[in-house]
Amino acid sequence: MRRPRDYDAELKALEDKAQDLKNRKVQQLGELVISTGADALTADELAGALIVLAETKDAGKREAWAKRGAAFFRGRSRRTASAPDRNGGGAPAQPGGAQPASGGTGAT
């Protein structure tokens, strides 16, 4: 005879997994803000820039931003591949190089 399923335990495991995914997403967004140098902006400036990005319907601008983002991640992955400590090696090298990306031509 089969054992009955423990739905409560399965539901709890799914809720835990969902919470872990949310926490990881928040952490990755924070790491992205730091690695791009956007942590130098005020919260109001950063929120305003994100709102403009979200409201932009111009496909050309969005595509250009996507290309810059992809290039950023390609360049970042090469740098962090040689440095096993992600927090110690990746973040300090980025702020100087990422400044034009936050205030460049694509943001307006």
Buried (B, 14 or more C-beta within 10 A) or exposed (E): EEEEEEEEEEEEEEEEEEEEEEEEEEEEEEBBBBBBBBEBBEEEEBEEBEEEEEEBEEEEBEEBBEEBEEEBEEEBEEBBEEEEEEEEEBBEBBBEBBBEBBEEEBEE
